[in-house]
Amino acid sequence: MRKLIYLVAATLDGFIAASAGSDPSGTVFELEGDHASALLDEYPETIPFHVRPMIGMSDVEPRHFDTVLEGRASYEIGRSQGVSDAYPHLRHLVFSSTLDATPAESIELVTSDAIAHVRAVKAERGRDIWLCGGGSLAASLRTEIDEIHLKLHPVVLGTGVPLLAPPTTPEVDRFRLRSAQPFESGVSLMIYEHC
């Protein structure tokens, strides 16, 4: 069965963005440093289509994922910058209870029962599934997350969008550290598996 992998950048205090609707790339999270090329090599499919030609990655094949999941707020970040589908090279699902449609016909809009939908996608043949954000969608899919690939940046925000939105019912999920790759930049790639 395919795995749902939450691959995301986070601060030391557990935030994935400074505020809802803000793009943390290049502001909260540094795009330069020895971690950048290593992460591009490992996860080339995570680079948005409009950036890929600029960095010579137009024809680079996916290594891990053929599907990407986004919550509405994460999707709206790209859309506000004029990008209606940042990942046309992947099957792209946007989860929202408020959107009626998306401007890109290639995007699958999921408006109800996210868990059932994700379980069905996981049961299909293919590569793993990338949960790219945000914290509310990740929290709602928490029981389905098989691995967390955390790009941990040496930054403390104090407030912002949490890695996982607080649950309505507190529960404990345990993960085991599979690997840790520190970089000279201070960023570490931490890979956790659900126990």
N, C-alpha and C positions, 0 to 999 in steps of 0.2 A: 504494500500500500504506500502511496505517496505520503510524504511528510509535510506538515505545515510548519514553516520555519519563519520565526519572527526575526528578521534581519533589520537592525535599526541602530542608529547612533544615539548615545545617551551621555549625559553628564554624570559626574561622580555622585551627585545627589538625586539621580534617577529621572531627569527630565529629557524629553526628546525635542523640545522646542521652547523658546522663551515665552511665547503666548500663542493662543489659538489663531490660526491664519497667518502666522509668520513662517518664513522659510529659514531654517537654521543653518543651511549650507553656506559656508564662508563667513558667517557671523558668529554663531555659537560654536560650530564645528569647523575646524581648519581643514581646508581642501588641499593644502600643501604640506609636505613632509614625507618622510620615508614610508609612512603608512599608506599614503595615497596610491602610489603605483602598485603596491602589494595587494591592496583591496580591489583595485581596478582589475588586476590580473585574476584574482580569485572569483570576483563576482561581476564579470563584464556585462551581464544582462541587466544589471541594476542601473546602468547609465541611460538616462533619457535619450530618446531618439534624436532630438535636436542638438544634443551635445556630442553624440557619438562621432559625427564627421570631423568635428573640430579637434578631436584627440586621436584620430586615426583608428576608430573602433567600429566603423560602419558595418563591416562584414564579419566581426568577431562573433562566433557562435556562443550560445548560452552554455554555462558549465553546470549549473545547479537547477535552475528554474525554467519552466515554460509558462507559468501562470503567476500573476501578481494580483494581490488584494489590497484595496485602499478603502479607507473610510471617506466620507464626504469631505470632511475638513482637510485631509491630506490632498485629496483630489483637487479641491478648490484652490490650493496654493499654486499648482501648475496652471490651472485654468485662468487664474487672475493674471498670469503672465503671458496669456495668449496661447497656451499649449492645451489643446482639447484632449489629446491622448499622448502622454509622455512615453508610453510603452507599447507601441503598435507591433513590436517584434515579439510580444508576449500576449497570451490570453489575459485580458485586463478586466477585472471585476471591481465595481465600485459599489459599496454598501451604504445605503442611505434610507432614512425613513421620511425624508423631506423632498428629495429630488423626484421629479416626474420623468425626466429624460436627461440624457447627456448629449452634448453637441457632436460627439464622435459616435458614429454607428457601430464602430468596432468594440466599444465598451459594453460589457454586460452590466446592467443596473440590477442590483439585488435590493429589494425593498422590504422583505420580510424573512423571518426565520433564518438568520445568518448561520446558525450552527447546523441546521439540516442541510443548507446549501453547501457549506464547506465540507460536511461529511460526504455528500454526493460527489463533489469534485475530488476529494481525497481517494474515493473508491475507483475513480477513472484511471486509465493507463496514462503514464506520462512521467515527466520529471517532477521534482518537488515543487511546492507552492510557496511563493514569497509573500509573507505578510509584511508590507512596508510601512504601515501606519494607518491610523494613529492610535493613540493610547486608549480611546474609547472602544474602537473596533477590537483591538487586542484584548481588552478586558472582557468584551462580550464573547470572544472566541477562546478564552483562556483554557478551557477544558480540551480544546482541539490542538493547542500548540504542542508540537513534538520537540522542537528545539528552539533555543534563543541564541542567535548569533549577535552578540553585543559589541558594537564598536564603541568602546568606553573611552571618552575624551577627558583629559585632565582639566575639567572646567566645573565650577560650582555656580549654579544660577540662583538658588534660593526659592524660586517659584517658576512656574511654567506648565507645560503639558507633560503630565507624568507618563512614564514608560507604560504603565497599565493604570487606567482610571480606577479609582477606589471601587471595590465591589460593593454591591448592596448588601450582600451577606458575606462577612469575612470567612475566608477559608484558606487552608495552607496547601500549596502545591510545592512539591520538592523537585529540584533540578540538580543534576550532577555535572560538575565541571569536566568536560571532555578534553578541552585544550585551552591554552592561554598563550597568545603570541604578542609580546610587548614590542613596541617600536621605539626608536630613539626620540621620536616626536612627543612621546608621552602617551600616545594612543595605544590601546591594547585591544586585540580581537579575542573576546572571550566566548567560547562555544559551550553551551549548556544543553544537556539532554534531560527530558522529562523522565523522572523515575517511575 
